[in-house]
Amino acid sequence: MPRIFVIFNPAARGEKSQQLRRFLEAKQSACVTLAPTERTGDATRLAAQADPRDIVVAAGGDGTINEVVNGLTGGTLGILPLGTVNVFAKELGIPANIESAWRVIEAGQTRLVDLGCAEFAGQRRAFVQLAGVGFDARAVRAASWQLKKRIGPLAYVWAGLKTLTGDNPPVSAGNHTGAAIFIGNGRFYGGRFPLFPAAKLDDGLLDVCVLDKLNLMNLGRYGPAILFGKHPGLRGVRYFQTAELTCRSVAGTPFELDGEDAGDVPVTFSLKPRALRLIVRGDFYA
């Protein structure tokens, strides 16, 4: 069995985080190395130091996974989901229970999936599940860490409503323009909402959903359709697949990667086909 290198935040508060720490300390051995973080960016640095033959486990939420992926130089990614929403874990069907998720890692079933890439301001950053430009990125920027810890996923609802009443200039995405541009590698957004119903993690394509306008009336119309993946047929929604997409807007328009504020436009999104080796459940099919 390969060695397991676990990256986690030992200072994270809450019973779930403390439970994780007790669990990991019990698992520590010659085959299981614990790599605690101290500050933002440490997960990327630690992942870069891991042996390429190891299973590198991201113990945290989508932001932690994103940091780890941006440091990997090889090896295999495993996930212990501990975040606010855990979209990528839901995409993969990884159990929320720590013991069950650890058994998936120990089973060692792997699959190669595509890795998203964002190029902006001379930088290049990877993402695993999704990206967004405009409206949702503004909401991500408005949802502080403290608010997410206090009210959980409702922080994004609050931030979204706040953003909805603000200024949302249009964003261009290739030949399309809208108030919000959503880019998916996987199917899910914000939990188990199939915003990208045609997406597959290993098809070499990005799925793009463009919403023309955003207001309370439109959100009320889009919401029920998104729950069942029927929104691509709605007026004001454009859905397509592409290998590359450049987004532009007015200065200061943000974009997010895997639910984390990443920077401002312009930004170009693309994919590295089957560039990431993942630990998955035995019954998972991308």
Contacts in CASP RR format, 6 or more apart in sequence:
PFRMAT RR
TARGET T0000
AUTHOR 0000-0000-0000
METHOD contacts of the structure
MODEL  1
MPRIFVIFNPAARGEKSQQLRRFLEAKQSACVTLAPTERTGDATRLAAQA
DPRDIVVAAGGDGTINEVVNGLTGGTLGILPLGTVNVFAKELGIPANIES
AWRVIEAGQTRLVDLGCAEFAGQRRAFVQLAGVGFDARAVRAASWQLKKR
IGPLAYVWAGLKTLTGDNPPVSAGNHTGAAIFIGNGRFYGGRFPLFPAAK
LDDGLLDVCVLDKLNLMNLGRYGPAILFGKHPGLRGVRYFQTAELTCRSV
AGTPFELDGEDAGDVPVTFSLKPRALRLIVRGDFYA
1 31 0 8 1.000
1 106 0 8 1.000
2 53 0 8 1.000
2 54 0 8 1.000
2 55 0 8 1.000
2 76 0 8 1.000
3 31 0 8 1.000
3 32 0 8 1.000
3 33 0 8 1.000
3 51 0 8 1.000
3 53 0 8 1.000
3 54 0 8 1.000
3 55 0 8 1.000
4 31 0 8 1.000
4 32 0 8 1.000
4 33 0 8 1.000
4 54 0 8 1.000
4 55 0 8 1.000
4 57 0 8 1.000
4 105 0 8 1.000
5 33 0 8 1.000
5 35 0 8 1.000
5 50 0 8 1.000
5 51 0 8 1.000
5 54 0 8 1.000
5 55 0 8 1.000
5 56 0 8 1.000
5 57 0 8 1.000
6 24 0 8 1.000
6 27 0 8 1.000
6 32 0 8 1.000
6 33 0 8 1.000
6 34 0 8 1.000
6 35 0 8 1.000
6 57 0 8 1.000
6 59 0 8 1.000
6 80 0 8 1.000
7 35 0 8 1.000
7 37 0 8 1.000
7 43 0 8 1.000
7 46 0 8 1.000
7 47 0 8 1.000
7 56 0 8 1.000
7 57 0 8 1.000
7 58 0 8 1.000
7 59 0 8 1.000
7 64 0 8 1.000
7 68 0 8 1.000
8 20 0 8 1.000
8 21 0 8 1.000
8 24 0 8 1.000
8 34 0 8 1.000
8 35 0 8 1.000
8 36 0 8 1.000
8 37 0 8 1.000
8 59 0 8 1.000
8 60 0 8 1.000
8 80 0 8 1.000
9 17 0 8 1.000
9 36 0 8 1.000
9 37 0 8 1.000
9 59 0 8 1.000
9 60 0 8 1.000
9 64 0 8 1.000
10 21 0 8 1.000
10 36 0 8 1.000
10 37 0 8 1.000
11 38 0 8 1.000
12 20 0 8 1.000
12 82 0 8 1.000
13 149 0 8 1.000
16 82 0 8 1.000
17 82 0 8 1.000
19 98 0 8 1.000
20 59 0 8 1.000
20 80 0 8 1.000
20 82 0 8 1.000
20 98 0 8 1.000
23 98 0 8 1.000
23 99 0 8 1.000
23 102 0 8 1.000
24 32 0 8 1.000
24 34 0 8 1.000
24 59 0 8 1.000
25 34 0 8 1.000
27 102 0 8 1.000
28 34 0 8 1.000
33 54 0 8 1.000
35 46 0 8 1.000
35 49 0 8 1.000
35 50 0 8 1.000
37 43 0 8 1.000
37 46 0 8 1.000
40 67 0 8 1.000
41 67 0 8 1.000
42 67 0 8 1.000
43 58 0 8 1.000
43 64 0 8 1.000
43 67 0 8 1.000
43 68 0 8 1.000
43 71 0 8 1.000
44 67 0 8 1.000
44 68 0 8 1.000
44 70 0 8 1.000
44 71 0 8 1.000
45 71 0 8 1.000
46 68 0 8 1.000
47 56 0 8 1.000
47 67 0 8 1.000
47 68 0 8 1.000
47 69 0 8 1.000
47 70 0 8 1.000
47 71 0 8 1.000
47 72 0 8 1.000
47 73 0 8 1.000
48 71 0 8 1.000
48 72 0 8 1.000
48 73 0 8 1.000
50 56 0 8 1.000
50 72 0 8 1.000
50 73 0 8 1.000
50 75 0 8 1.000
51 75 0 8 1.000
52 73 0 8 1.000
52 74 0 8 1.000
52 75 0 8 1.000
53 75 0 8 1.000
54 75 0 8 1.000
54 76 0 8 1.000
55 75 0 8 1.000
55 76 0 8 1.000
55 77 0 8 1.000
55 78 0 8 1.000
55 105 0 8 1.000
55 108 0 8 1.000
55 279 0 8 1.000
56 68 0 8 1.000
56 72 0 8 1.000
56 75 0 8 1.000
56 76 0 8 1.000
56 77 0 8 1.000
56 78 0 8 1.000
57 77 0 8 1.000
57 78 0 8 1.000
57 79 0 8 1.000
57 80 0 8 1.000
57 105 0 8 1.000
58 64 0 8 1.000
58 65 0 8 1.000
58 67 0 8 1.000
58 68 0 8 1.000
58 69 0 8 1.000
58 77 0 8 1.000
58 78 0 8 1.000
58 79 0 8 1.000
58 80 0 8 1.000
59 80 0 8 1.000
59 82 0 8 1.000
60 80 0 8 1.000
60 81 0 8 1.000
60 82 0 8 1.000
60 83 0 8 1.000
61 81 0 8 1.000
61 82 0 8 1.000
61 83 0 8 1.000
61 84 0 8 1.000
61 85 0 8 1.000
61 86 0 8 1.000
61 89 0 8 1.000
62 83 0 8 1.000
62 85 0 8 1.000
62 86 0 8 1.000
62 87 0 8 1.000
62 88 0 8 1.000
62 128 0 8 1.000
62 129 0 8 1.000
62 258 0 8 1.000
62 259 0 8 1.000
62 260 0 8 1.000
63 258 0 8 1.000
63 259 0 8 1.000
63 260 0 8 1.000
64 82 0 8 1.000
64 83 0 8 1.000
65 77 0 8 1.000
65 79 0 8 1.000
65 88 0 8 1.000
65 128 0 8 1.000
65 258 0 8 1.000
66 126 0 8 1.000
66 127 0 8 1.000
66 128 0 8 1.000
66 257 0 8 1.000
66 258 0 8 1.000
66 259 0 8 1.000
66 260 0 8 1.000
68 77 0 8 1.000
69 77 0 8 1.000
69 115 0 8 1.000
69 126 0 8 1.000
69 127 0 8 1.000
69 128 0 8 1.000
69 276 0 8 1.000
70 125 0 8 1.000
70 126 0 8 1.000
72 276 0 8 1.000
74 277 0 8 1.000
75 277 0 8 1.000
76 110 0 8 1.000
76 277 0 8 1.000
76 278 0 8 1.000
76 279 0 8 1.000
77 276 0 8 1.000
77 277 0 8 1.000
77 278 0 8 1.000
77 279 0 8 1.000
78 105 0 8 1.000
78 278 0 8 1.000
78 279 0 8 1.000
79 88 0 8 1.000
79 89 0 8 1.000
79 92 0 8 1.000
79 94 0 8 1.000
79 101 0 8 1.000
79 105 0 8 1.000
79 279 0 8 1.000
80 98 0 8 1.000
80 101 0 8 1.000
80 102 0 8 1.000
80 105 0 8 1.000
81 89 0 8 1.000
81 94 0 8 1.000
81 96 0 8 1.000
81 101 0 8 1.000
84 148 0 8 1.000
84 152 0 8 1.000
84 153 0 8 1.000
84 155 0 8 1.000
85 153 0 8 1.000
85 156 0 8 1.000
85 190 0 8 1.000
85 191 0 8 1.000
86 94 0 8 1.000
86 96 0 8 1.000
86 191 0 8 1.000
87 129 0 8 1.000
87 130 0 8 1.000
87 188 0 8 1.000
87 189 0 8 1.000
87 190 0 8 1.000
87 191 0 8 1.000
87 258 0 8 1.000
87 259 0 8 1.000
88 128 0 8 1.000
88 129 0 8 1.000
88 258 0 8 1.000
89 96 0 8 1.000
89 101 0 8 1.000
90 188 0 8 1.000
90 191 0 8 1.000
90 192 0 8 1.000
91 129 0 8 1.000
91 186 0 8 1.000
91 187 0 8 1.000
91 188 0 8 1.000
91 201 0 8 1.000
92 278 0 8 1.000
92 280 0 8 1.000
92 281 0 8 1.000
92 284 0 8 1.000
93 281 0 8 1.000
93 284 0 8 1.000
94 101 0 8 1.000
94 104 0 8 1.000
94 280 0 8 1.000
94 281 0 8 1.000
95 101 0 8 1.000
95 104 0 8 1.000
104 279 0 8 1.000
104 280 0 8 1.000
104 281 0 8 1.000
104 282 0 8 1.000
105 279 0 8 1.000
107 279 0 8 1.000
107 282 0 8 1.000
108 279 0 8 1.000
109 279 0 8 1.000
109 280 0 8 1.000
109 281 0 8 1.000
109 282 0 8 1.000
109 284 0 8 1.000
110 277 0 8 1.000
110 278 0 8 1.000
110 279 0 8 1.000
110 280 0 8 1.000
111 202 0 8 1.000
111 277 0 8 1.000
111 278 0 8 1.000
111 280 0 8 1.000
111 284 0 8 1.000
111 286 0 8 1.000
112 202 0 8 1.000
112 274 0 8 1.000
112 275 0 8 1.000
112 276 0 8 1.000
112 277 0 8 1.000
112 278 0 8 1.000
113 128 0 8 1.000
113 185 0 8 1.000
113 201 0 8 1.000
113 202 0 8 1.000
113 274 0 8 1.000
113 276 0 8 1.000
113 278 0 8 1.000
113 286 0 8 1.000
114 185 0 8 1.000
114 201 0 8 1.000
114 202 0 8 1.000
114 203 0 8 1.000
114 204 0 8 1.000
114 271 0 8 1.000
114 272 0 8 1.000
114 273 0 8 1.000
114 274 0 8 1.000
114 275 0 8 1.000
114 276 0 8 1.000
115 126 0 8 1.000
115 127 0 8 1.000
115 128 0 8 1.000
115 185 0 8 1.000
115 271 0 8 1.000
115 272 0 8 1.000
115 275 0 8 1.000
115 276 0 8 1.000
116 126 0 8 1.000
116 127 0 8 1.000
116 128 0 8 1.000
116 131 0 8 1.000
116 185 0 8 1.000
116 206 0 8 1.000
116 269 0 8 1.000
116 270 0 8 1.000
116 271 0 8 1.000
116 272 0 8 1.000
117 124 0 8 1.000
117 125 0 8 1.000
117 126 0 8 1.000
117 127 0 8 1.000
117 269 0 8 1.000
117 270 0 8 1.000
117 271 0 8 1.000
117 272 0 8 1.000
118 124 0 8 1.000
118 125 0 8 1.000
118 126 0 8 1.000
118 127 0 8 1.000
118 131 0 8 1.000
118 255 0 8 1.000
118 257 0 8 1.000
118 262 0 8 1.000
118 267 0 8 1.000
118 268 0 8 1.000
118 269 0 8 1.000
119 267 0 8 1.000
119 268 0 8 1.000
119 270 0 8 1.000
120 255 0 8 1.000
120 262 0 8 1.000
120 263 0 8 1.000
120 264 0 8 1.000
120 265 0 8 1.000
120 266 0 8 1.000
120 267 0 8 1.000
120 268 0 8 1.000
121 263 0 8 1.000
121 264 0 8 1.000
125 257 0 8 1.000
125 262 0 8 1.000
126 257 0 8 1.000
126 272 0 8 1.000
127 185 0 8 1.000
127 257 0 8 1.000
127 258 0 8 1.000
128 185 0 8 1.000
128 258 0 8 1.000
128 276 0 8 1.000
129 184 0 8 1.000
129 185 0 8 1.000
129 186 0 8 1.000
129 188 0 8 1.000
129 258 0 8 1.000
130 182 0 8 1.000
130 183 0 8 1.000
130 184 0 8 1.000
130 185 0 8 1.000
130 186 0 8 1.000
130 188 0 8 1.000
130 189 0 8 1.000
130 195 0 8 1.000
130 196 0 8 1.000
130 257 0 8 1.000
130 258 0 8 1.000
130 259 0 8 1.000
131 182 0 8 1.000
131 183 0 8 1.000
131 184 0 8 1.000
131 255 0 8 1.000
131 256 0 8 1.000
131 257 0 8 1.000
131 258 0 8 1.000
131 262 0 8 1.000
131 269 0 8 1.000
132 180 0 8 1.000
132 181 0 8 1.000
132 182 0 8 1.000
132 183 0 8 1.000
132 255 0 8 1.000
132 256 0 8 1.000
132 257 0 8 1.000
133 171 0 8 1.000
133 173 0 8 1.000
133 180 0 8 1.000
133 181 0 8 1.000
133 183 0 8 1.000
133 247 0 8 1.000
133 249 0 8 1.000
133 253 0 8 1.000
133 254 0 8 1.000
133 255 0 8 1.000
133 265 0 8 1.000
133 267 0 8 1.000
134 168 0 8 1.000
134 171 0 8 1.000
134 179 0 8 1.000
134 180 0 8 1.000
134 181 0 8 1.000
134 249 0 8 1.000
134 253 0 8 1.000
134 254 0 8 1.000
134 255 0 8 1.000
135 160 0 8 1.000
135 163 0 8 1.000
135 164 0 8 1.000
135 168 0 8 1.000
135 179 0 8 1.000
135 180 0 8 1.000
135 211 0 8 1.000
135 214 0 8 1.000
136 160 0 8 1.000
136 180 0 8 1.000
136 182 0 8 1.000
136 256 0 8 1.000
137 253 0 8 1.000
137 254 0 8 1.000
137 255 0 8 1.000
137 256 0 8 1.000
137 261 0 8 1.000
137 262 0 8 1.000
138 160 0 8 1.000
138 163 0 8 1.000
138 168 0 8 1.000
138 254 0 8 1.000
139 156 0 8 1.000
139 159 0 8 1.000
139 160 0 8 1.000
139 162 0 8 1.000
139 163 0 8 1.000
140 156 0 8 1.000
140 159 0 8 1.000
140 254 0 8 1.000
140 256 0 8 1.000
140 259 0 8 1.000
140 260 0 8 1.000
140 261 0 8 1.000
141 254 0 8 1.000
141 256 0 8 1.000
141 261 0 8 1.000
142 159 0 8 1.000
142 160 0 8 1.000
142 162 0 8 1.000
142 163 0 8 1.000
143 155 0 8 1.000
143 156 0 8 1.000
143 158 0 8 1.000
143 159 0 8 1.000
144 155 0 8 1.000
147 155 0 8 1.000
147 158 0 8 1.000
147 159 0 8 1.000
148 155 0 8 1.000
148 156 0 8 1.000
151 158 0 8 1.000
153 190 0 8 1.000
153 191 0 8 1.000
156 190 0 8 1.000
164 214 0 8 1.000
164 215 0 8 1.000
164 216 0 8 1.000
164 219 0 8 1.000
168 179 0 8 1.000
168 180 0 8 1.000
168 214 0 8 1.000
169 249 0 8 1.000
169 250 0 8 1.000
169 253 0 8 1.000
170 177 0 8 1.000
170 178 0 8 1.000
170 179 0 8 1.000
170 249 0 8 1.000
171 177 0 8 1.000
171 178 0 8 1.000
171 179 0 8 1.000
171 180 0 8 1.000
171 181 0 8 1.000
171 247 0 8 1.000
171 248 0 8 1.000
171 249 0 8 1.000
171 253 0 8 1.000
171 265 0 8 1.000
172 178 0 8 1.000
172 247 0 8 1.000
172 248 0 8 1.000
172 249 0 8 1.000
173 181 0 8 1.000
173 208 0 8 1.000
173 210 0 8 1.000
173 245 0 8 1.000
173 246 0 8 1.000
173 247 0 8 1.000
174 245 0 8 1.000
174 246 0 8 1.000
174 247 0 8 1.000
176 208 0 8 1.000
176 210 0 8 1.000
176 238 0 8 1.000
176 240 0 8 1.000
177 210 0 8 1.000
177 212 0 8 1.000
178 210 0 8 1.000
178 211 0 8 1.000
178 212 0 8 1.000
178 213 0 8 1.000
179 211 0 8 1.000
179 212 0 8 1.000
179 213 0 8 1.000
179 214 0 8 1.000
180 210 0 8 1.000
180 211 0 8 1.000
180 214 0 8 1.000
181 208 0 8 1.000
181 209 0 8 1.000
181 210 0 8 1.000
181 247 0 8 1.000
182 189 0 8 1.000
182 195 0 8 1.000
182 196 0 8 1.000
182 208 0 8 1.000
182 209 0 8 1.000
182 210 0 8 1.000
182 211 0 8 1.000
183 206 0 8 1.000
183 207 0 8 1.000
183 208 0 8 1.000
183 245 0 8 1.000
183 269 0 8 1.000
184 195 0 8 1.000
184 196 0 8 1.000
184 199 0 8 1.000
184 206 0 8 1.000
184 207 0 8 1.000
184 208 0 8 1.000
184 209 0 8 1.000
185 199 0 8 1.000
185 201 0 8 1.000
185 206 0 8 1.000
185 207 0 8 1.000
185 271 0 8 1.000
186 196 0 8 1.000
186 199 0 8 1.000
186 200 0 8 1.000
186 201 0 8 1.000
186 207 0 8 1.000
187 194 0 8 1.000
187 195 0 8 1.000
187 196 0 8 1.000
187 197 0 8 1.000
187 199 0 8 1.000
188 194 0 8 1.000
188 195 0 8 1.000
188 196 0 8 1.000
189 195 0 8 1.000
189 196 0 8 1.000
193 226 0 8 1.000
193 227 0 8 1.000
194 226 0 8 1.000
194 227 0 8 1.000
194 228 0 8 1.000
194 229 0 8 1.000
195 209 0 8 1.000
195 226 0 8 1.000
195 229 0 8 1.000
195 231 0 8 1.000
196 207 0 8 1.000
196 209 0 8 1.000
197 229 0 8 1.000
197 232 0 8 1.000
198 207 0 8 1.000
198 239 0 8 1.000
198 241 0 8 1.000
199 205 0 8 1.000
199 207 0 8 1.000
200 286 0 8 1.000
201 286 0 8 1.000
202 273 0 8 1.000
202 274 0 8 1.000
202 286 0 8 1.000
204 243 0 8 1.000
204 271 0 8 1.000
204 273 0 8 1.000
204 274 0 8 1.000
205 241 0 8 1.000
205 242 0 8 1.000
205 243 0 8 1.000
205 271 0 8 1.000
206 241 0 8 1.000
206 242 0 8 1.000
206 243 0 8 1.000
206 244 0 8 1.000
206 245 0 8 1.000
206 269 0 8 1.000
206 270 0 8 1.000
206 271 0 8 1.000
207 239 0 8 1.000
207 240 0 8 1.000
207 241 0 8 1.000
208 238 0 8 1.000
208 239 0 8 1.000
208 240 0 8 1.000
208 241 0 8 1.000
208 242 0 8 1.000
208 245 0 8 1.000
209 231 0 8 1.000
209 232 0 8 1.000
209 237 0 8 1.000
209 238 0 8 1.000
209 239 0 8 1.000
210 237 0 8 1.000
210 238 0 8 1.000
210 239 0 8 1.000
211 218 0 8 1.000
211 222 0 8 1.000
211 236 0 8 1.000
211 237 0 8 1.000
212 236 0 8 1.000
212 237 0 8 1.000
212 238 0 8 1.000
213 236 0 8 1.000
218 236 0 8 1.000
221 234 0 8 1.000
222 231 0 8 1.000
222 234 0 8 1.000
222 237 0 8 1.000
223 231 0 8 1.000
225 231 0 8 1.000
225 233 0 8 1.000
225 234 0 8 1.000
231 237 0 8 1.000
231 239 0 8 1.000
232 239 0 8 1.000
233 239 0 8 1.000
243 270 0 8 1.000
243 271 0 8 1.000
244 268 0 8 1.000
244 269 0 8 1.000
244 270 0 8 1.000
244 271 0 8 1.000
245 268 0 8 1.000
245 269 0 8 1.000
245 270 0 8 1.000
246 266 0 8 1.000
246 267 0 8 1.000
246 268 0 8 1.000
246 269 0 8 1.000
247 255 0 8 1.000
247 265 0 8 1.000
247 266 0 8 1.000
247 267 0 8 1.000
247 268 0 8 1.000
247 269 0 8 1.000
248 265 0 8 1.000
248 266 0 8 1.000
249 265 0 8 1.000
251 264 0 8 1.000
252 264 0 8 1.000
252 265 0 8 1.000
253 264 0 8 1.000
253 265 0 8 1.000
254 261 0 8 1.000
254 262 0 8 1.000
254 263 0 8 1.000
254 264 0 8 1.000
254 265 0 8 1.000
255 262 0 8 1.000
255 263 0 8 1.000
255 264 0 8 1.000
255 265 0 8 1.000
255 267 0 8 1.000
256 262 0 8 1.000
280 286 0 8 1.000
END
